[in-house]
Amino acid sequence: MGQLGSILPLILLVVVFYFLLIRPQRKRQQEAIKMQNSLAPGARVMTTTGLFGTVVAVDNDDVVLEVAPGIETRWVKAAIGRVVTPGDAPARDDSDDSTHDEPVERDGGQDSNSKQA
């Protein structure tokens, strides 16, 4: 009975690791594989490196992405991180850095000594 008491915490630790680490990771892997296998031309995707593109063609394990008009690159399906829906697109910041509320003084390339003269 004493040996069971010393092995029980180890068994409990293995069970906790399974439910907290191993099981969620497997679920994410299965979802990623399902998403990669369901890719179709016209889908907007983001690669694992952060490159956005549109799927042009899908071969066995390859995907051809159009990253700019007329620019196509070939990627492995496993490199596709997620499918981007229009709501997932990052919001653009339309503020222009060249417009300020305060006027900017410019000396026209003159040093301070020539201004006094």
N, CA, C and O atoms as CSV, one atom per row, in Angstrom:
chain,resi,resn,atom,element,x,y,z
A,1,MET,N,N,0.825,-1.195,0.000
A,1,MET,CA,C,0.000,0.000,0.000
A,1,MET,C,C,0.867,1.256,0.000
A,1,MET,O,O,0.465,2.281,-0.551
A,2,GLY,N,N,2.049,1.190,0.609
A,2,GLY,CA,C,2.946,2.333,0.654
A,2,GLY,C,C,3.514,2.682,-0.709
A,2,GLY,O,O,3.732,3.854,-1.013
A,3,GLN,N,N,3.754,1.665,-1.533
A,3,GLN,CA,C,4.286,1.919,-2.880
A,3,GLN,C,C,3.240,2.598,-3.754
A,3,GLN,O,O,3.584,3.467,-4.554
A,4,LEU,N,N,1.998,2.231,-3.623
A,4,LEU,CA,C,0.930,2.858,-4.391
A,4,LEU,C,C,0.821,4.344,-4.043
A,4,LEU,O,O,0.565,5.174,-4.915
A,5,GLY,N,N,1.014,4.667,-2.778
A,5,GLY,CA,C,0.968,6.061,-2.338
A,5,GLY,C,C,2.095,6.897,-2.925
A,5,GLY,O,O,1.924,8.097,-3.142
A,6,SER,N,N,3.249,6.280,-3.187
A,6,SER,CA,C,4.364,7.028,-3.765
A,6,SER,C,C,4.287,7.096,-5.289
A,6,SER,O,O,4.849,8.010,-5.893
A,7,ILE,N,N,3.597,6.140,-5.919
A,7,ILE,CA,C,3.458,6.142,-7.385
A,7,ILE,C,C,2.256,6.976,-7.822
A,7,ILE,O,O,2.257,7.507,-8.932
A,8,LEU,N,N,1.253,7.103,-6.995
A,8,LEU,CA,C,0.036,7.828,-7.332
A,8,LEU,C,C,0.291,9.278,-7.754
A,8,LEU,O,O,-0.305,9.710,-8.741
A,9,PRO,N,N,1.143,10.062,-7.066
A,9,PRO,CA,C,1.408,11.431,-7.547
A,9,PRO,C,C,2.053,11.451,-8.936
A,9,PRO,O,O,1.777,12.349,-9.730
A,10,LEU,N,N,2.897,10.483,-9.229
A,10,LEU,CA,C,3.524,10.418,-10.553
A,10,LEU,C,C,2.484,10.133,-11.627
A,10,LEU,O,O,2.509,10.749,-12.692
A,11,ILE,N,N,1.573,9.210,-11.359
A,11,ILE,CA,C,0.496,8.896,-12.309
A,11,ILE,C,C,-0.402,10.112,-12.498
A,11,ILE,O,O,-0.810,10.424,-13.617
A,12,LEU,N,N,-0.704,10.785,-11.412
A,12,LEU,CA,C,-1.541,11.992,-11.484
A,12,LEU,C,C,-0.856,13.078,-12.311
A,12,LEU,O,O,-1.515,13.784,-13.074
A,13,LEU,N,N,0.452,13.215,-12.164
A,13,LEU,CA,C,1.210,14.196,-12.932
A,13,LEU,C,C,1.164,13.885,-14.425
A,13,LEU,O,O,1.015,14.798,-15.236
A,14,VAL,N,N,1.288,12.628,-14.797
A,14,VAL,CA,C,1.224,12.220,-16.204
A,14,VAL,C,C,-0.155,12.534,-16.781
A,14,VAL,O,O,-0.258,13.022,-17.907
A,15,VAL,N,N,-1.205,12.260,-16.026
A,15,VAL,CA,C,-2.565,12.539,-16.483
A,15,VAL,C,C,-2.769,14.043,-16.677
A,15,VAL,O,O,-3.364,14.466,-17.668
A,16,VAL,N,N,-2.281,14.841,-15.744
A,16,VAL,CA,C,-2.417,16.300,-15.862
A,16,VAL,C,C,-1.659,16.807,-17.087
A,16,VAL,O,O,-2.181,17.641,-17.826
A,17,PHE,N,N,-0.437,16.319,-17.317
A,17,PHE,CA,C,0.319,16.715,-18.505
A,17,PHE,C,C,-0.431,16.342,-19.783
A,17,PHE,O,O,-0.445,17.113,-20.742
A,18,TYR,N,N,-1.042,15.186,-19.798
A,18,TYR,CA,C,-1.781,14.768,-20.985
A,18,TYR,C,C,-2.914,15.738,-21.286
A,18,TYR,O,O,-3.059,16.187,-22.423
A,19,PHE,N,N,-3.719,16.066,-20.279
A,19,PHE,CA,C,-4.876,16.924,-20.520
A,19,PHE,C,C,-4.513,18.393,-20.717
A,19,PHE,O,O,-5.252,19.113,-21.388
A,20,LEU,N,N,-3.406,18.856,-20.157
A,20,LEU,CA,C,-3.049,20.263,-20.290
A,20,LEU,C,C,-2.113,20.555,-21.460
A,20,LEU,O,O,-2.136,21.659,-22.003
A,21,LEU,N,N,-1.296,19.592,-21.853
A,21,LEU,CA,C,-0.308,19.857,-22.898
A,21,LEU,C,C,-0.493,19.015,-24.151
A,21,LEU,O,O,-0.598,19.561,-25.249
A,22,ILE,N,N,-0.533,17.723,-24.009
A,22,ILE,CA,C,-0.519,16.833,-25.170
A,22,ILE,C,C,-1.832,16.878,-25.942
A,22,ILE,O,O,-1.827,17.016,-27.165
A,23,ARG,N,N,-2.936,16.766,-25.250
A,23,ARG,CA,C,-4.237,16.733,-25.929
A,23,ARG,C,C,-4.544,18.028,-26.687
A,23,ARG,O,O,-4.956,17.949,-27.845
A,24,PRO,N,N,-4.365,19.217,-26.097
A,24,PRO,CA,C,-4.626,20.450,-26.859
A,24,PRO,C,C,-3.695,20.607,-28.076
A,24,PRO,O,O,-4.117,21.114,-29.116
A,25,GLN,N,N,-2.435,20.173,-27.947
A,25,GLN,CA,C,-1.516,20.277,-29.070
A,25,GLN,C,C,-1.962,19.387,-30.222
A,25,GLN,O,O,-1.909,19.800,-31.381
A,26,ARG,N,N,-2.398,18.177,-29.917
A,26,ARG,CA,C,-2.902,17.273,-30.967
A,26,ARG,C,C,-4.126,17.864,-31.646
A,26,ARG,O,O,-4.275,17.771,-32.864
A,27,LYS,N,N,-4.994,18.467,-30.862
A,27,LYS,CA,C,-6.202,19.070,-31.423
A,27,LYS,C,C,-5.840,20.203,-32.384
A,27,LYS,O,O,-6.427,20.315,-33.460
A,28,ARG,N,N,-4.867,21.051,-31.996
A,28,ARG,CA,C,-4.429,22.139,-32.881
A,28,ARG,C,C,-3.809,21.589,-34.159
A,28,ARG,O,O,-4.046,22.129,-35.240
A,29,GLN,N,N,-3.019,20.523,-34.051
A,29,GLN,CA,C,-2.403,19.919,-35.234
A,29,GLN,C,C,-3.463,19.368,-36.177
A,29,GLN,O,O,-3.365,19.550,-37.390
A,30,GLN,N,N,-4.466,18.702,-35.637
A,30,GLN,CA,C,-5.528,18.151,-36.475
A,30,GLN,C,C,-6.315,19.256,-37.166
A,30,GLN,O,O,-6.678,19.117,-38.334
A,31,GLU,N,N,-6.583,20.351,-36.461
A,31,GLU,CA,C,-7.292,21.478,-37.061
A,31,GLU,C,C,-6.459,22.119,-38.167
A,31,GLU,O,O,-6.999,22.504,-39.205
A,32,ALA,N,N,-5.145,22.235,-37.954
A,32,ALA,CA,C,-4.270,22.821,-38.970
A,32,ALA,C,C,-4.234,21.939,-40.218
A,32,ALA,O,O,-4.292,22.450,-41.337
A,33,ILE,N,N,-4.142,20.650,-40.040
A,33,ILE,CA,C,-4.122,19.730,-41.183
A,33,ILE,C,C,-5.447,19.795,-41.931
A,33,ILE,O,O,-5.465,19.790,-43.162
A,34,LYS,N,N,-6.553,19.856,-41.198
A,34,LYS,CA,C,-7.872,19.960,-41.830
A,34,LYS,C,C,-7.973,21.249,-42.648
A,34,LYS,O,O,-8.478,21.238,-43.771
A,35,MET,N,N,-7.485,22.370,-42.075
A,35,MET,CA,C,-7.519,23.651,-42.785
A,35,MET,C,C,-6.648,23.602,-44.027
A,35,MET,O,O,-7.049,24.096,-45.081
A,36,GLN,N,N,-5.459,23.012,-43.920
A,36,GLN,CA,C,-4.535,22.944,-45.054
A,36,GLN,C,C,-5.080,22.056,-46.166
A,36,GLN,O,O,-4.853,22.334,-47.343
A,37,ASN,N,N,-5.785,21.009,-45.815
A,37,ASN,CA,C,-6.359,20.125,-46.823
A,37,ASN,C,C,-7.595,20.718,-47.481
A,37,ASN,O,O,-7.988,20.278,-48.561
A,38,SER,N,N,-8.216,21.712,-46.846
A,38,SER,CA,C,-9.420,22.323,-47.417
A,38,SER,C,C,-9.116,23.588,-48.206
A,38,SER,O,O,-10.041,24.304,-48.591
A,39,LEU,N,N,-7.835,23.884,-48.459
A,39,LEU,CA,C,-7.487,25.087,-49.226
A,39,LEU,C,C,-8.006,24.971,-50.650
A,39,LEU,O,O,-7.944,23.906,-51.263
A,40,ALA,N,N,-8.517,26.076,-51.164
A,40,ALA,CA,C,-9.036,26.119,-52.524
A,40,ALA,C,C,-8.594,27.426,-53.171
A,40,ALA,O,O,-8.360,28.413,-52.474
A,41,PRO,N,N,-8.478,27.441,-54.495
A,41,PRO,CA,C,-8.104,28.690,-55.175
A,41,PRO,C,C,-9.064,29.824,-54.821
A,41,PRO,O,O,-10.277,29.633,-54.745
A,42,GLY,N,N,-8.496,30.998,-54.607
A,42,GLY,CA,C,-9.274,32.177,-54.254
A,42,GLY,C,C,-9.263,32.475,-52.764
A,42,GLY,O,O,-9.666,33.563,-52.352
A,43,ALA,N,N,-8.812,31.535,-51.954
A,43,ALA,CA,C,-8.787,31.757,-50.508
A,43,ALA,C,C,-7.644,32.699,-50.153
A,43,ALA,O,O,-6.549,32.589,-50.704
A,44,ARG,N,N,-7.896,33.613,-49.246
A,44,ARG,CA,C,-6.868,34.537,-48.760
A,44,ARG,C,C,-6.248,33.893,-47.525
A,44,ARG,O,O,-6.961,33.541,-46.585
A,45,VAL,N,N,-4.919,33.736,-47.521
A,45,VAL,CA,C,-4.241,33.023,-46.442
A,45,VAL,C,C,-3.071,33.822,-45.903
A,45,VAL,O,O,-2.598,34.767,-46.534
A,46,MET,N,N,-2.608,33.422,-44.711
A,46,MET,CA,C,-1.398,33.963,-44.122
A,46,MET,C,C,-0.477,32.784,-43.842
A,46,MET,O,O,-0.900,31.785,-43.261
A,47,THR,N,N,0.782,32.899,-44.254
A,47,THR,CA,C,1.743,31.828,-43.998
A,47,THR,C,C,2.224,31.912,-42.554
A,47,THR,O,O,1.939,32.879,-41.846
A,48,THR,N,N,2.952,30.894,-42.131
A,48,THR,CA,C,3.470,30.886,-40.765
A,48,THR,C,C,4.507,31.979,-40.552
A,48,THR,O,O,4.795,32.340,-39.411
A,49,THR,N,N,5.075,32.513,-41.634
A,49,THR,CA,C,6.048,33.596,-41.522
A,49,THR,C,C,5.402,34.973,-41.591
A,49,THR,O,O,6.089,35.985,-41.454
A,50,GLY,N,N,4.074,35.023,-41.805
A,50,GLY,CA,C,3.366,36.296,-41.812
A,50,GLY,C,C,3.132,36.892,-43.184
A,50,GLY,O,O,2.715,38.046,-43.283
A,51,LEU,N,N,3.387,36.146,-44.240
A,51,LEU,CA,C,3.171,36.635,-45.598
A,51,LEU,C,C,1.722,36.381,-45.997
A,51,LEU,O,O,1.229,35.260,-45.872
A,52,PHE,N,N,1.042,37.415,-46.475
A,52,PHE,CA,C,-0.338,37.281,-46.920
A,52,PHE,C,C,-0.359,37.034,-48.416
A,52,PHE,O,O,0.461,37.579,-49.155
A,53,GLY,N,N,-1.295,36.213,-48.861
A,53,GLY,CA,C,-1.418,35.931,-50.281
A,53,GLY,C,C,-2.755,35.286,-50.581
A,53,GLY,O,O,-3.517,34.934,-49.680
A,54,THR,N,N,-3.020,35.140,-51.868
A,54,THR,CA,C,-4.239,34.498,-52.341
A,54,THR,C,C,-3.862,33.191,-53.019
A,54,THR,O,O,-2.937,33.157,-53.830
A,55,VAL,N,N,-4.568,32.117,-52.696
A,55,VAL,CA,C,-4.285,30.814,-53.272
A,55,VAL,C,C,-4.683,30.843,-54.745
A,55,VAL,O,O,-5.814,31.178,-55.096
A,56,VAL,N,N,-3.715,30.480,-55.602
A,56,VAL,CA,C,-3.960,30.430,-57.038
A,56,VAL,C,C,-4.192,28.989,-57.475
A,56,VAL,O,O,-5.102,28.708,-58.254
A,57,ALA,N,N,-3.360,28.072,-56.968
A,57,ALA,CA,C,-3.468,26.665,-57.334
A,57,ALA,C,C,-3.036,25.813,-56.150
A,57,ALA,O,O,-2.224,26.231,-55.325
A,58,VAL,N,N,-3.599,24.608,-56.085
A,58,VAL,CA,C,-3.248,23.654,-55.040
A,58,VAL,C,C,-2.820,22.361,-55.709
A,58,VAL,O,O,-3.602,21.734,-56.424
A,59,ASP,N,N,-1.569,21.960,-55.473
A,59,ASP,CA,C,-1.075,20.670,-55.950
A,59,ASP,C,C,-1.127,19.699,-54.776
A,59,ASP,O,O,-1.773,19.989,-53.769
A,60,ASN,N,N,-0.463,18.559,-54.885
A,60,ASN,CA,C,-0.501,17.554,-53.812
A,60,ASN,C,C,-0.116,18.151,-52.468
A,60,ASN,O,O,-0.964,18.282,-51.586
A,61,ASP,N,N,1.147,18.513,-52.300
A,61,ASP,CA,C,1.617,19.092,-51.040
A,61,ASP,C,C,2.023,20.547,-51.196
A,61,ASP,O,O,2.559,21.140,-50.260
A,62,ASP,N,N,1.779,21.129,-52.357
A,62,ASP,CA,C,2.197,22.498,-52.638
A,62,ASP,C,C,0.991,23.406,-52.843
A,62,ASP,O,O,-0.089,22.968,-53.239
A,63,VAL,N,N,1.217,24.686,-52.560
A,63,VAL,CA,C,0.217,25.720,-52.784
A,63,VAL,C,C,0.913,26.860,-53.510
A,63,VAL,O,O,2.005,27.271,-53.117
A,64,VAL,N,N,0.298,27.367,-54.552
A,64,VAL,CA,C,0.832,28.526,-55.264
A,64,VAL,C,C,0.057,29.739,-54.773
A,64,VAL,O,O,-1.168,29.798,-54.873
A,65,LEU,N,N,0.802,30.711,-54.236
A,65,LEU,CA,C,0.194,31.928,-53.700
A,65,LEU,C,C,0.535,33.114,-54.572
A,65,LEU,O,O,1.660,33.243,-55.053
A,66,GLU,N,N,-0.432,33.973,-54.772
A,66,GLU,CA,C,-0.193,35.249,-55.446
A,66,GLU,C,C,-0.056,36.287,-54.344
A,66,GLU,O,O,-1.027,36.607,-53.658
A,67,VAL,N,N,1.162,36.815,-54.174
A,67,VAL,CA,C,1.423,37.763,-53.093
A,67,VAL,C,C,1.267,39.206,-53.554
A,67,VAL,O,O,1.094,40.105,-52.730
A,68,ALA,N,N,1.327,39.433,-54.846
A,68,ALA,CA,C,1.100,40.736,-55.459
A,68,ALA,C,C,0.607,40.461,-56.871
A,68,ALA,O,O,0.797,39.355,-57.377
A,69,PRO,N,N,-0.015,41.429,-57.517
A,69,PRO,CA,C,-0.498,41.179,-58.871
A,69,PRO,C,C,0.641,40.703,-59.788
A,69,PRO,O,O,1.611,41.423,-60.022
A,70,GLY,N,N,0.497,39.482,-60.295
A,70,GLY,CA,C,1.490,38.921,-61.205
A,70,GLY,C,C,2.663,38.234,-60.518
A,70,GLY,O,O,3.513,37.664,-61.203
A,71,ILE,N,N,2.740,38.266,-59.200
A,71,ILE,CA,C,3.842,37.643,-58.456
A,71,ILE,C,C,3.298,36.395,-57.758
A,71,ILE,O,O,2.490,36.490,-56.834
A,72,GLU,N,N,3.752,35.230,-58.210
A,72,GLU,CA,C,3.302,33.973,-57.629
A,72,GLU,C,C,4.476,33.226,-57.018
A,72,GLU,O,O,5.563,33.182,-57.593
A,73,THR,N,N,4.248,32.641,-55.851
A,73,THR,CA,C,5.278,31.862,-55.173
A,73,THR,C,C,4.703,30.510,-54.792
A,73,THR,O,O,3.498,30.374,-54.582
A,74,ARG,N,N,5.573,29.510,-54.705
A,74,ARG,CA,C,5.147,28.157,-54.354
A,74,ARG,C,C,5.519,27.874,-52.905
A,74,ARG,O,O,6.650,28.126,-52.489
A,75,TRP,N,N,4.579,27.358,-52.144
A,75,TRP,CA,C,4.757,27.068,-50.728
A,75,TRP,C,C,4.314,25.645,-50.443
A,75,TRP,O,O,3.497,25.084,-51.173
A,76,VAL,N,N,4.849,25.068,-49.391
A,76,VAL,CA,C,4.380,23.780,-48.897
A,76,VAL,C,C,3.103,24.047,-48.098
A,76,VAL,O,O,2.998,25.071,-47.423
A,77,LYS,N,N,2.139,23.135,-48.170
A,77,LYS,CA,C,0.876,23.336,-47.448
A,77,LYS,C,C,1.091,23.563,-45.955
A,77,LYS,O,O,0.358,24.331,-45.333
A,78,ALA,N,N,2.081,22.909,-45.383
A,78,ALA,CA,C,2.339,23.037,-43.950
A,78,ALA,C,C,2.759,24.454,-43.567
A,78,ALA,O,O,2.706,24.813,-42.391
A,79,ALA,N,N,3.175,25.266,-44.543
A,79,ALA,CA,C,3.597,26.642,-44.265
A,79,ALA,C,C,2.414,27.601,-44.183
A,79,ALA,O,O,2.591,28.768,-43.833
A,80,ILE,N,N,1.220,27.131,-44.499
A,80,ILE,CA,C,0.038,27.986,-44.412
A,80,ILE,C,C,-0.432,27.993,-42.970
A,80,ILE,O,O,-0.812,26.954,-42.430
A,81,GLY,N,N,-0.408,29.157,-42.347
A,81,GLY,CA,C,-0.762,29.283,-40.941
A,81,GLY,C,C,-2.249,29.374,-40.700
A,81,GLY,O,O,-2.773,28.734,-39.788
A,82,ARG,N,N,-2.947,30.175,-41.520
A,82,ARG,CA,C,-4.384,30.319,-41.340
A,82,ARG,C,C,-5.017,30.920,-42.566
A,82,ARG,O,O,-4.351,31.555,-43.383
A,83,VAL,N,N,-6.311,30.713,-42.687
A,83,VAL,CA,C,-7.098,31.331,-43.740
A,83,VAL,C,C,-7.624,32.642,-43.171
A,83,VAL,O,O,-8.191,32.673,-42.078
A,84,VAL,N,N,-7.433,33.714,-43.916
A,84,VAL,CA,C,-7.819,35.043,-43.443
A,84,VAL,C,C,-9.181,35.383,-44.007
A,84,VAL,O,O,-9.390,35.343,-45.219
A,85,THR,N,N,-10.100,35.716,-43.130
A,85,THR,CA,C,-11.413,36.180,-43.554
A,85,THR,C,C,-11.388,37.702,-43.565
A,85,THR,O,O,-10.537,38.302,-42.908
A,86,PRO,N,N,-12.294,38.337,-44.290
A,86,PRO,CA,C,-12.266,39.805,-44.366
A,86,PRO,C,C,-12.297,40.489,-43.003
A,86,PRO,O,O,-11.742,41.581,-42.878
A,87,GLY,N,N,-12.904,39.918,-41.995
A,87,GLY,CA,C,-12.949,40.513,-40.667
A,87,GLY,C,C,-11.624,40.406,-39.933
A,87,GLY,O,O,-11.390,41.147,-38.978
A,88,ASP,N,N,-10.732,39.482,-40.367
A,88,ASP,CA,C,-9.445,39.286,-39.711
A,88,ASP,C,C,-8.379,40.255,-40.194
A,88,ASP,O,O,-7.324,40.366,-39.569
A,89,ALA,N,N,-8.629,40.957,-41.288
A,89,ALA,CA,C,-7.615,41.846,-41.848
A,89,ALA,C,C,-7.277,42.947,-40.852
A,89,ALA,O,O,-8.173,43.493,-40.207
A,90,PRO,N,N,-5.986,43.280,-40.717
A,90,PRO,CA,C,-5.608,44.327,-39.769
A,90,PRO,C,C,-6.159,45.679,-40.206
A,90,PRO,O,O,-6.193,45.997,-41.395
A,91,ALA,N,N,-6.584,46.458,-39.237
A,91,ALA,CA,C,-7.131,47.772,-39.526
A,91,ALA,C,C,-6.009,48.708,-39.956
A,91,ALA,O,O,-4.944,48.737,-39.340
A,92,ARG,N,N,-6.254,49.475,-41.019
A,92,ARG,CA,C,-5.255,50.424,-41.504
A,92,ARG,C,C,-5.325,51.688,-40.683
A,92,ARG,O,O,-6.404,52.136,-40.297
A,93,ASP,N,N,-4.170,52.254,-40.422
A,93,ASP,CA,C,-4.103,53.531,-39.728
A,93,ASP,C,C,-3.988,54.608,-40.798
A,93,ASP,O,O,-2.934,54.767,-41.413
A,94,ASP,N,N,-5.077,55.351,-41.020
A,94,ASP,CA,C,-5.104,56.339,-42.098
A,94,ASP,C,C,-4.485,57.669,-41.707
A,94,ASP,O,O,-4.504,58.609,-42.502
A,95,SER,N,N,-3.936,57.773,-40.501
A,95,SER,CA,C,-3.318,59.032,-40.106
A,95,SER,C,C,-2.018,59.215,-40.884
A,95,SER,O,O,-1.246,58.272,-41.056
A,96,ASP,N,N,-1.790,60.419,-41.343
A,96,ASP,CA,C,-0.610,60.736,-42.136
A,96,ASP,C,C,0.411,61.417,-41.233
A,96,ASP,O,O,0.094,62.404,-40.570
A,97,ASP,N,N,1.615,60.904,-41.204
A,97,ASP,CA,C,2.649,61.469,-40.336
A,97,ASP,C,C,3.102,62.852,-40.792
A,97,ASP,O,O,3.706,63.578,-40.003
A,98,SER,N,N,2.834,63.238,-42.031
A,98,SER,CA,C,3.315,64.521,-42.531
A,98,SER,C,C,2.425,65.680,-42.088
A,98,SER,O,O,2.825,66.837,-42.207
A,99,THR,N,N,1.238,65.395,-41.584
A,99,THR,CA,C,0.365,66.467,-41.115
A,99,THR,C,C,0.443,66.542,-39.612
A,99,THR,O,O,0.231,65.549,-38.917
A,100,HIS,N,N,0.744,67.712,-39.116
A,100,HIS,CA,C,0.852,67.941,-37.680
A,100,HIS,C,C,-0.016,69.121,-37.318
A,100,HIS,O,O,-0.332,69.959,-38.163
A,101,ASP,N,N,-0.396,69.183,-36.067
A,101,ASP,CA,C,-1.166,70.320,-35.588
A,101,ASP,C,C,-0.282,71.548,-35.408
A,101,ASP,O,O,-0.748,72.678,-35.546
A,102,GLU,N,N,0.997,71.326,-35.101
A,102,GLU,CA,C,1.911,72.424,-34.872
A,102,GLU,C,C,2.784,72.635,-36.107
A,102,GLU,O,O,3.218,71.665,-36.728
A,103,PRO,N,N,3.048,73.900,-36.471
A,103,PRO,CA,C,3.947,74.132,-37.605
A,103,PRO,C,C,5.378,73.750,-37.235
A,103,PRO,O,O,5.797,73.879,-36.085
A,104,VAL,N,N,6.105,73.284,-38.226
A,104,VAL,CA,C,7.484,72.870,-38.007
A,104,VAL,C,C,8.402,73.951,-38.546
A,104,VAL,O,O,8.288,74.342,-39.707
A,105,GLU,N,N,9.325,74.443,-37.699
A,105,GLU,CA,C,10.277,75.454,-38.140
A,105,GLU,C,C,11.428,74.785,-38.861
A,105,GLU,O,O,11.964,73.773,-38.409
A,106,ARG,N,N,11.795,75.361,-39.979
A,106,ARG,CA,C,12.925,74.832,-40.725
A,106,ARG,C,C,13.877,75.989,-40.992
A,106,ARG,O,O,13.461,77.091,-41.351
A,107,ASP,N,N,15.145,75.718,-40.811
A,107,ASP,CA,C,16.113,76.792,-40.969
A,107,ASP,C,C,16.656,76.884,-42.384
A,107,ASP,O,O,17.510,77.729,-42.656
A,108,GLY,N,N,16.194,76.055,-43.274
A,108,GLY,CA,C,16.615,76.149,-44.662
A,108,GLY,C,C,18.072,75.807,-44.867
A,108,GLY,O,O,18.680,76.262,-45.836
A,109,GLY,N,N,18.649,75.016,-43.977
A,109,GLY,CA,C,20.034,74.592,-44.126
A,109,GLY,C,C,21.036,75.605,-43.605
A,109,GLY,O,O,22.239,75.398,-43.759
A,110,GLN,N,N,20.580,76.707,-42.987
A,110,GLN,CA,C,21.491,77.717,-42.468
A,110,GLN,C,C,21.844,77.395,-41.029
A,110,GLN,O,O,21.022,76.869,-40.279
A,111,ASP,N,N,23.068,77.714,-40.652
A,111,ASP,CA,C,23.432,77.536,-39.241
A,111,ASP,C,C,22.992,78.761,-38.459
A,111,ASP,O,O,22.563,79.752,-39.050
A,112,SER,N,N,23.091,78.708,-37.169
A,112,SER,CA,C,22.587,79.781,-36.317
A,112,SER,C,C,23.359,81.076,-36.494
A,112,SER,O,O,22.780,82.141,-36.281
A,113,ASN,N,N,24.625,81.051,-36.870
A,113,ASN,CA,C,25.409,82.274,-37.054
A,113,ASN,C,C,24.946,83.063,-38.276
A,113,ASN,O,O,24.910,84.293,-38.233
A,114,SER,N,N,24.594,82.387,-39.351
A,114,SER,CA,C,24.195,83.103,-40.566
A,114,SER,C,C,22.790,83.676,-40.423
A,114,SER,O,O,22.438,84.597,-41.160
A,115,LYS,N,N,21.964,83.160,-39.491
A,115,LYS,CA,C,20.631,83.722,-39.277
A,115,LYS,C,C,20.732,85.091,-38.642
A,115,LYS,O,O,19.914,85.963,-38.934
A,116,GLN,N,N,21.707,85.301,-37.786
A,116,GLN,CA,C,21.804,86.562,-37.076
A,116,GLN,C,C,22.292,87.675,-37.996
A,116,GLN,O,O,22.025,88.846,-37.726
A,117,ALA,N,N,22.976,87.355,-39.038
A,117,ALA,CA,C,23.544,88.387,-39.902
A,117,ALA,C,C,22.551,89.049,-40.779
A,117,ALA,O,O,22.906,89.937,-41.555
